[in-house]
Amino acid sequence: MGLFSSLFSSKSATEDNEPQVDLKNFDLLKYDGIRALRIGKAAYATKCFTEALEIQEDFETMKYLMTAYNALNMNDEVLETLNEMVETGEEPVNTLLTRANFLYMLERYAEATADCEQIIELEPDNFVAYGQLAKSELAVGNHTKAIAHLDKATNIKEDFTEGYTLRADIYLAMGKGNEALSDIEKVIELAPEEEVAYLLRGRIHEMMGNIEAACSDYQQALAWNPFNETAYLLAGQLMINQGKYDEAISLYDDATEHIENPAKVYTARAFAKHQTGDREGALTDEAKAKELNPESFEKPDENPNFDNLYKGGIF
């Protein structure tokens, strides 16, 4: 890919057919950039696409350039390219939706909301835009508005599982168990293999005091995916809440065999062992958790307070 060293070296000799040469050079740069992007050479790809766009504005090349910038975590350049793409007027809905999602990731929620509202002006039945609007409203604590947007999204698309899941999660946070349960039941009806839905339904059941149902859901999630760390932690915590410390320890034993980095599992097992009086085992587990995730421990503590072991966010 030594294209830049020779591409324009004979420009003076081709002045008579300059438009044809420019078109050829554009194609060479664009497709060399695509090849570079495919093999992980994102930095080189950005050079190719940038040079190509100096020759000719091309919406597809802008999309590739945005992808390359994103691979390099160059957020300002990604957003600048998205702005230029919006200005072309091509694929307005998809481009605005991409920008809205990116702005949401940057926590620029008001701008993300503005893009979604513009999409809805163009396509009143765009359920994805309503879903993104809900996420932006939720991010700033507007639960009621978020639910209203999700109501519209699920009315437009009755099998919008992501919308039902998000709304169920919001209802759970609001303590509205029946509404949350209704939504997550719909998700499981539409996607019975979705393990996240069982975890959410388990949390809803637990909040409503349906302990057996919650336990069953956590076990179902583990049946779908025995490597799901959150399922182990939720199921184990439920056992601890019932005083079933030995059962929780047994579950965590299994988790350490399946989870790639079970630091949180060791922390949880340390708490359970402490409750059974196994202080030595608890200290050993806590030391292992520190070894696997030292950032979560500010300083060594030879006499940890196991009653506060979950503070700091196990989940």
C-alpha positions in Angstrom: 0.0 0.0 0.0 2.6 2.5 -1.1 0.0 4.5 -2.9 0.8 7.9 -1.4 4.4 7.9 -2.5 3.6 7.8 -6.2 -0.1 8.6 -6.7 0.4 12.3 -7.7 4.0 12.2 -8.8 3.2 12.5 -12.6 0.4 15.0 -12.3 2.0 17.4 -14.8 2.1 14.8 -17.5 -1.6 14.1 -17.2 -3.1 17.6 -17.4 -5.0 16.9 -20.6 -7.1 14.1 -19.1 -7.1 15.4 -15.5 -10.8 14.5 -14.8 -10.2 10.9 -15.7 -7.0 10.8 -13.7 -8.8 12.2 -10.7 -11.6 9.6 -10.9 -9.0 6.8 -11.2 -7.0 8.2 -8.2 -10.2 8.5 -6.2 -11.1 4.9 -6.8 -7.6 3.7 -6.0 -7.6 5.7 -2.7 -11.1 4.6 -1.7 -10.6 0.9 -2.3 -7.1 0.9 -0.9 -8.7 2.4 2.2 -11.4 -0.2 2.3 -8.8 -3.0 2.1 -6.7 -1.3 4.9 -9.8 -1.0 7.1 -10.6 -4.7 6.6 -7.2 -5.8 7.8 -7.2 -3.5 10.8 -5.1 -0.7 9.4 -7.5 2.0 10.5 -4.9 4.8 10.6 -3.8 4.2 7.0 -7.4 3.9 6.0 -8.2 7.4 7.3 -5.4 8.8 5.2 -6.8 7.1 2.1 -10.4 8.2 2.7 -9.4 11.7 3.5 -7.3 12.0 0.3 -10.1 10.5 -1.7 -12.6 13.0 -0.3 -10.4 15.9 -1.3 -10.7 14.7 -4.9 -14.5 14.0 -4.8 -17.3 14.2 -2.2 -18.7 10.7 -1.8 -21.2 9.7 0.8 -20.1 6.1 1.0 -16.5 7.1 1.5 -17.6 9.4 4.3 -19.2 6.3 6.0 -16.0 4.4 5.7 -14.0 7.3 7.1 -16.4 7.6 10.0 -15.9 3.8 10.7 -12.1 4.2 10.6 -12.1 7.1 13.0 -14.4 5.2 15.3 -12.0 2.2 15.3 -9.3 4.7 16.4 -11.5 6.2 19.1 -11.2 9.6 17.5 -14.6 10.9 18.7 -14.3 14.5 17.5 -13.4 13.3 14.0 -16.3 10.8 14.0 -18.7 13.5 14.9 -17.3 16.0 12.4 -17.7 13.4 9.7 -21.2 12.6 10.8 -22.0 16.3 10.6 -20.7 16.5 7.1 -22.7 13.4 6.1 -25.9 15.0 7.5 -25.2 18.1 5.4 -25.1 16.1 2.2 -28.8 15.2 2.7 -28.2 11.6 1.7 -29.7 8.8 3.7 -31.0 11.4 6.2 -32.8 9.1 8.6 -30.0 6.5 8.9 -27.4 9.2 9.3 -29.3 11.1 11.9 -30.0 8.0 13.8 -26.3 7.1 13.7 -25.4 10.5 15.0 -28.1 10.4 17.7 -26.7 7.1 18.9 -23.2 8.5 18.9 -24.2 11.7 20.7 -25.9 9.5 23.3 -22.7 7.6 23.8 -20.9 10.9 24.3 -23.6 11.8 26.9 -24.8 14.7 24.8 -28.4 13.8 25.4 -30.1 17.1 24.3 -28.4 16.9 20.9 -29.3 13.2 20.6 -32.9 14.1 21.4 -32.9 16.8 18.8 -31.7 14.4 16.1 -34.4 11.8 17.1 -37.1 14.5 16.9 -35.9 15.4 13.4 -36.1 11.8 12.4 -39.6 11.5 13.6 -40.6 14.6 11.5 -39.2 12.7 8.5 -40.6 9.3 9.5 -43.4 9.5 12.1 -43.4 5.7 12.5 -39.7 5.3 13.1 -39.8 3.1 16.3 -36.0 3.1 16.6 -36.0 6.9 17.0 -38.6 6.6 19.7 -36.5 4.0 21.5 -33.4 6.2 21.3 -35.5 9.2 22.6 -36.5 7.0 25.5 -32.8 6.2 26.3 -31.9 9.9 26.2 -34.8 10.8 28.5 -34.0 8.0 30.9 -30.3 9.1 31.0 -31.4 12.5 32.5 -33.9 10.9 34.9 -37.2 11.6 32.9 -38.8 8.2 33.5 -42.3 9.3 32.6 -41.2 10.7 29.2 -39.1 7.6 28.5 -42.1 5.4 29.1 -44.2 7.6 26.8 -41.7 7.2 24.0 -41.5 3.5 24.5 -45.3 3.3 24.4 -45.2 4.9 21.0 -42.4 2.6 19.9 -44.1 -0.6 20.9 -47.4 0.6 19.4 -45.7 1.0 16.1 -43.7 -2.3 16.3 -45.5 -4.8 18.4 -42.5 -7.2 18.5 -40.0 -4.5 19.6 -38.3 -6.6 22.3 -35.7 -4.0 23.1 -38.4 -1.5 23.8 -40.4 -3.9 26.1 -37.1 -4.8 27.9 -36.2 -1.1 28.6 -39.7 -0.2 29.7 -39.7 -3.2 32.1 -36.4 -2.1 33.5 -37.8 1.4 34.0 -40.9 0.1 35.7 -38.7 -2.0 38.0 -36.7 1.0 39.0 -40.0 2.8 39.8 -41.2 -0.1 41.9 -44.1 -0.9 39.5 -43.8 -4.7 39.6 -47.0 -5.6 37.7 -46.3 -3.3 34.8 -42.7 -4.5 34.7 -43.7 -8.1 34.8 -46.2 -7.6 31.9 -43.5 -6.2 29.7 -40.9 -8.8 30.4 -43.4 -11.6 29.9 -44.0 -10.1 26.4 -40.2 -10.2 25.8 -40.0 -13.9 26.8 -43.0 -14.7 24.6 -41.2 -13.1 21.6 -37.7 -14.3 22.4 -37.8 -17.3 24.8 -34.0 -17.9 24.4 -33.1 -14.4 25.7 -31.2 -15.0 28.9 -31.2 -11.3 29.9 -35.0 -11.4 30.0 -35.0 -14.1 32.6 -32.5 -12.2 34.7 -34.8 -9.1 34.5 -37.9 -11.2 35.3 -36.0 -12.7 38.2 -35.2 -9.3 39.6 -38.9 -8.2 39.2 -40.1 -11.4 40.9 -37.6 -10.8 43.7 -38.8 -7.2 44.2 -42.4 -8.4 44.4 -41.4 -11.1 46.9 -41.9 -14.1 44.6 -38.7 -15.8 45.7 -39.2 -19.2 44.2 -40.1 -17.6 40.8 -37.0 -15.4 41.0 -34.7 -18.4 41.8 -36.2 -20.3 38.8 -35.5 -17.4 36.5 -31.9 -17.1 37.5 -31.4 -20.8 37.1 -33.1 -20.6 33.6 -30.6 -17.9 32.6 -27.7 -20.1 33.7 -29.2 -23.0 31.8 -29.1 -20.8 28.7 -25.6 -19.6 29.4 -23.5 -21.2 32.2 -20.9 -18.4 31.7 -23.2 -15.6 32.8 -21.6 -13.9 35.7 -24.6 -11.7 36.6 -26.8 -14.8 36.8 -24.5 -16.4 39.3 -24.3 -13.2 41.4 -28.0 -12.6 41.4 -28.8 -16.2 42.3 -26.1 -16.3 45.0 -27.3 -13.1 46.5 -30.9 -14.4 46.6 -29.6 -17.5 48.5 -27.7 -15.3 50.9 -30.8 -13.1 51.5 -32.5 -16.3 52.6 -29.6 -17.4 54.8 -28.7 -20.3 52.5 -25.0 -19.6 52.8 -23.8 -23.1 52.0 -25.9 -23.2 48.8 -24.6 -19.8 47.8 -21.0 -21.0 48.3 -21.6 -24.1 46.2 -23.0 -21.9 43.4 -20.0 -19.6 43.6 -17.7 -22.6 43.5 -19.3 -23.5 40.2 -19.0 -19.9 39.0 -15.3 -19.8 39.6 -14.9 -22.7 37.1 -16.9 -20.9 34.4 -16.1 -17.2 34.7 -13.0 -15.9 33.0 -12.3 -13.2 35.7 -14.4 -14.1 38.7 -13.2 -11.3 41.0 -16.8 -10.4 41.9 -17.6 -14.0 42.5 -14.7 -14.3 45.0 -15.9 -11.2 46.8 -19.4 -12.6 47.0 -18.1 -16.0 48.2 -16.0 -14.3 50.8 -19.1 -12.7 52.3 -20.9 -16.0 52.3 -18.0 -17.8 54.0 -17.8 -15.1 56.6 -21.4 -15.6 57.4 -20.7 -19.3 58.0 -17.9 -18.5 60.3 -15.2 -19.5 57.8 -13.1 -16.3 58.3 -9.9 -17.9 56.9 -11.7 -18.9 53.8 -13.3 -15.5 53.5 -9.9 -13.8 53.7 -8.4 -16.1 51.1 -11.3 -15.3 48.7 -11.0 -11.6 49.3 -7.2 -11.8 48.6 -8.0 -13.6 45.4 -10.5 -10.9 44.4 -7.9 -8.3 45.0 -5.4 -10.2 42.9 -7.8 -10.4 40.0 -9.1 -6.8 40.3 -6.8 -4.6 42.4 -8.4 -1.4 41.1 -11.6 -2.1 43.1 -9.6 -2.1 46.3 -8.2 1.3 47.4 -5.8 -0.2 50.0 -5.2 -3.5 51.7 -7.3 -4.3 54.7 -6.2 -7.0 57.0 -9.4 -6.9 59.0 -12.2 -6.4 56.4 -15.7 -5.6 57.3 -17.5 -8.4 55.5 -20.9 -6.8 56.2 -19.9 -4.0 53.8 -18.3 -6.3 51.3 -20.9 -5.6 48.6 -20.6 -1.9 48.8 -19.0 -0.4 45.7 -21.2 -2.3 43.3 -21.0 -6.0 42.9 -23.5 -5.8 40.1 
